[in-house]
Amino acid sequence: MDCIFCKIVSGDIPSQVVYEDDYVYAFRDISPQTPTHILIIPKEHVDSAAAITPDNSVLTAKCFEAIAKIAKVEGLDSGFRVITNVGKSGGQTVYHLHYHLLGGKDLGVRLV
C-alpha cells in the first residue's frame, strides 16, 4: 500500500506524535492552518468517511474519543473545530480517513 498515513503509523515516515493508542494515531500537521492543527487517524486504513461501515465504525468513535482527550491536553477549552474532507471535490488529498483538529484562535462562524 502506498498510503502516506499508513507509512506514518508504521514509523516509516517521521511525525510529531501527540497521541497514540491501539486504534488511533495523532500528529501535528506539517502545514498548520491554525496555531493548533493536529491530524487524527485510525491506525487501520479506511479510505474516507464515505467508507465507514458497521464493521469499522468503532474507529470513528475511537478517533473522537482521542479528539476530546487531545483538545483538553492542548488547552482548547474555549473551542475548536474538527473537519474531515471526503473525495476530490471535498478537498481530500490523502485517501486515509483523517480528522483535522483546529484551534488555538477564534475560528469564527464561517467555514470557508
Beta strands, then each sheet from edge to edge (+ up, - down):
strand 1: 17-20
strand 2: 24-28
strand 3: 36-42
strand 4: 80-83
strand 5: 99-103
sheet 1: 1+ 2- 3+ 5- 4+
end
